Amino acid sequence: MNAVALSGAFVGLIYGLVAVCVVVAYRGSRVVSFATAETGMIGAFVFSEIRMVTSASGVVHDRGIWVALPAGIAVAAALGALTERMVVRPLRHAPRIRPMIGTVAVASLFAVFAGRRWGLSPRYAPPLVEGDGVRVAGLRVSPSQLLILGSSIAVLVGLWALYRFTRFGLRLRAAAEDPYGAGLVGVNVNRTSMATWALAGALAGLAAILIAPLANFDVLFMTTLSVRALAAALIGGLTNAGGAFGAGVLIGVAEAVITFKSPVSGVTDVALGAAVVLLMVMKPSRQIRLA
Amino acid sequence: MGKRATRSRGVSRGLAAVVAGALALAASGCGGDDDDGAATEPDTTTAPDVTTEPEATTAPDVTTEPEATTAPDATAEPDGPATTGAPSDGEPAPGVTDAAVTIGVSLPASGPAWEQLRKPYETGFETWAAEVNANGGIHGRQVNLVKIDNLYTTEGGVAACKEARETETFMIITPASGPEEIDCLDEAGIPTYWLAPTTMEPDWTHVVGGSYGPLLAPDIVSFWQSSYLKPGVKKVGIICKCFIPQVEADAHHIAEEAAKAGIEVVIEGWEPNTTSYVAPITRLKDAGVELVTIIDFGESASIIRAAESIGFDPIWTATPLSGTMLDVFAKASGGAFEGMHAMMIKPSSDTPAFAEFVEKVRTHHGDEMAEAADNFDLELYGFITVLGEMLNQAGPDLTRESVLTAMKSLDNFDSGYLVPFTTLGKDVPVGIDSLFPARCCNEDGTWQVLGPAQADFSEE
């Protein structure tokens, strides 16, 4: 049972990390991004294409991560910025539901592009770090999982510092809360918003690259996770990265334990849906401001 | 087989692995019609440029005159009883002329699903058609494959059936359909060759199946007990995508068969939308199973890694219709499949049969497609070679009755590209009841066939 719960916690790290990306985009624009998963997925595939090169003779060479990693993250960041410029910014003054739906369209576009570019078949994603891992409570924790844990902590601390101690963080909060007022006091709202979405995209790319070795690495691998990640972001309140991350971990644990205890398929989804609705009802102040 | 299997949409797990991925893409909001796959516009796809071959001098140029082949003139008077395809009463068979026979290929021919099926269709089916046509056709008739888009939905399937009825389609071959479409085709009297049926109704009279899960259950159980795996095994686990009814039904068919052999089976499934497999794997471990069979759409690598993480090291195997059996998943597993044994319905990619197939692809489609060919492409090629034999055995006087007779009397037909196909003497006309024993992996990460196809592995 301990191993099951612990394994759920590590799966939950994945949900939490993706949820943090949703929170970052939301904090900068008050728009829930449904394109986070697909943005990250494209970053991961760019990473894979640069890292794993097939020669003319059919032999696959691992070129390492040092060029591929920044390239994959940069592409995801660029896609995040592009989403802001093409969809979120033009709809800034529209009811919030519109840019949200716009991100759904972006997600579809990215997924279709990826499906045509890379096909729907899975590919091998070697781990970023090798090793035997460590055994905890009857569970062997792989180096890839430990890397996600470490990266998640680093991301959370980094975001906290960014929001708390930098001028950018201050501008970001101001622009998100009151774009008009922020503009009056000299904040370049457009640039701030785009930077936020680029940051969210970069984090999504990083998350996807870290997750790929643990998942069935195809163009849908992040989409599969996004349901749980969005739930985590909602439970976390959409503006609290730490809360979203924690909620992701909790969902992972709950999913594992429920699946272990319940022989009935689909119980996790029902429980998750009920938890989200219940939370919305009990804490209306945390509801998404859709309009 | 008097018992009706669960009626649900589906294809074999191998086919489903790719189709489901495509449909998931569509379901995620990414659907869209392909530019060349409109359901109402059958597309001539065989299109070998027969004008470049000597035999083509007597054949229609299907490349340049598709209208002539997709819609043969059904009103034309038969020229003679032996060559027009007309039955003895003078009624011409739909889709059959002196020069050509039109075969409908019902499949999701648009949108993301088609993107995934395009390669195996072109590499497998079209290579066969090009090869046959380059060699003068079957009994002198060129073969025209016409895609009919069933959208892989109930409504799409019924529309595809209607299209097949209203156009000059002699018979249907379908790699991905639902039972509603097959029902309709059967009622319409159109001979239908369903490669991976999810059900075979006893009252169907015009349908022949390829690989059918319930009929393969005894093979799977005997394989568990063979020396390839674990003679004397008493407790087996099945882990499956059981939230899909057809998969769950397959698992229970196997469990019922195992019970006859005195083997207890524990069935566990995983949740939708998850990457977490430790919980069901832990239950299997706690149940004390010695061997685990995976019925999946391509999740095997994650499942095996989950088992490793909790120190569970059973004997792993997969069903012949699992996504696991596709080389693309074996290669993507990063070595997780290493040492796994399973059964296959086609030769592996290290065999002379596969090499021959690749050369055929090269001849008709060029180097790029040949280099990309894999065992899924070979599977479809193998299946359609059986269709060729059906047409061949139907004789020059091609009618729906003659091809039905041929379809139901194939006896151990071995094309070399699929396990031998037999429809004689079955309760239901299903072709495959033997399987190749296989092991993963070759150096390139692909599956490896270990011996001849057989239905009973208990002597091994």
HADDOCK unambig.tbl for C-alpha pairs under 7 A between the chains (distance, minus, plus):
assign (segid A and resid 4 and name CA) (segid B and resid 278 and name CA) 6.07 0.50 0.50
assign (segid A and resid 4 and name CA) (segid B and resid 279 and name CA) 5.75 0.50 0.50
assign (segid A and resid 7 and name CA) (segid B and resid 278 and name CA) 6.76 0.50 0.50
assign (segid A and resid 8 and name CA) (segid B and resid 276 and name CA) 6.93 0.50 0.50
assign (segid A and resid 11 and name CA) (segid B and resid 276 and name CA) 6.54 0.50 0.50
assign (segid A and resid 108 and name CA) (segid B and resid 28 and name CA) 6.90 0.50 0.50
assign (segid A and resid 108 and name CA) (segid B and resid 29 and name CA) 5.41 0.50 0.50
assign (segid A and resid 108 and name CA) (segid B and resid 30 and name CA) 4.54 0.50 0.50
assign (segid A and resid 109 and name CA) (segid B and resid 30 and name CA) 6.75 0.50 0.50
assign (segid A and resid 111 and name CA) (segid B and resid 30 and name CA) 6.47 0.50 0.50
assign (segid A and resid 112 and name CA) (segid B and resid 30 and name CA) 5.63 0.50 0.50
assign (segid A and resid 119 and name CA) (segid B and resid 116 and name CA) 6.80 0.50 0.50
assign (segid A and resid 120 and name CA) (segid B and resid 18 and name CA) 6.96 0.50 0.50
assign (segid A and resid 120 and name CA) (segid B and resid 21 and name CA) 6.33 0.50 0.50
assign (segid A and resid 120 and name CA) (segid B and resid 22 and name CA) 6.63 0.50 0.50
assign (segid A and resid 120 and name CA) (segid B and resid 116 and name CA) 6.45 0.50 0.50
assign (segid A and resid 121 and name CA) (segid B and resid 18 and name CA) 6.87 0.50 0.50
assign (segid A and resid 121 and name CA) (segid B and resid 328 and name CA) 6.89 0.50 0.50
assign (segid A and resid 122 and name CA) (segid B and resid 329 and name CA) 6.52 0.50 0.50
assign (segid A and resid 122 and name CA) (segid B and resid 332 and name CA) 6.08 0.50 0.50
assign (segid A and resid 123 and name CA) (segid B and resid 332 and name CA) 4.50 0.50 0.50
assign (segid A and resid 124 and name CA) (segid B and resid 331 and name CA) 6.79 0.50 0.50
assign (segid A and resid 124 and name CA) (segid B and resid 332 and name CA) 3.90 0.50 0.50
assign (segid A and resid 124 and name CA) (segid B and resid 333 and name CA) 6.14 0.50 0.50
assign (segid A and resid 124 and name CA) (segid B and resid 334 and name CA) 5.83 0.50 0.50
assign (segid A and resid 138 and name CA) (segid B and resid 310 and name CA) 6.13 0.50 0.50
assign (segid A and resid 139 and name CA) (segid B and resid 309 and name CA) 5.46 0.50 0.50
assign (segid A and resid 139 and name CA) (segid B and resid 310 and name CA) 4.91 0.50 0.50
assign (segid A and resid 140 and name CA) (segid B and resid 309 and name CA) 4.50 0.50 0.50
assign (segid A and resid 140 and name CA) (segid B and resid 310 and name CA) 6.21 0.50 0.50
assign (segid A and resid 141 and name CA) (segid B and resid 309 and name CA) 6.75 0.50 0.50
assign (segid A and resid 215 and name CA) (segid B and resid 275 and name CA) 6.61 0.50 0.50
assign (segid A and resid 215 and name CA) (segid B and resid 302 and name CA) 6.56 0.50 0.50
assign (segid A and resid 216 and name CA) (segid B and resid 299 and name CA) 6.53 0.50 0.50
assign (segid A and resid 216 and name CA) (segid B and resid 302 and name CA) 6.93 0.50 0.50
assign (segid A and resid 224 and name CA) (segid B and resid 273 and name CA) 5.19 0.50 0.50
assign (segid A and resid 224 and name CA) (segid B and resid 274 and name CA) 6.77 0.50 0.50
assign (segid A and resid 225 and name CA) (segid B and resid 273 and name CA) 6.54 0.50 0.50
assign (segid A and resid 225 and name CA) (segid B and resid 274 and name CA) 6.70 0.50 0.50
assign (segid A and resid 256 and name CA) (segid B and resid 276 and name CA) 6.90 0.50 0.50
assign (segid A and resid 256 and name CA) (segid B and resid 279 and name CA) 5.76 0.50 0.50
assign (segid A and resid 259 and name CA) (segid B and resid 279 and name CA) 6.03 0.50 0.50
assign (segid A and resid 260 and name CA) (segid B and resid 279 and name CA) 4.66 0.50 0.50
assign (segid A and resid 260 and name CA) (segid B and resid 280 and name CA) 6.30 0.50 0.50
assign (segid A and resid 265 and name CA) (segid B and resid 243 and name CA) 6.28 0.50 0.50
assign (segid A and resid 265 and name CA) (segid B and resid 271 and name CA) 5.92 0.50 0.50
assign (segid A and resid 266 and name CA) (segid B and resid 271 and name CA) 6.08 0.50 0.50
assign (segid A and resid 266 and name CA) (segid B and resid 272 and name CA) 6.84 0.50 0.50
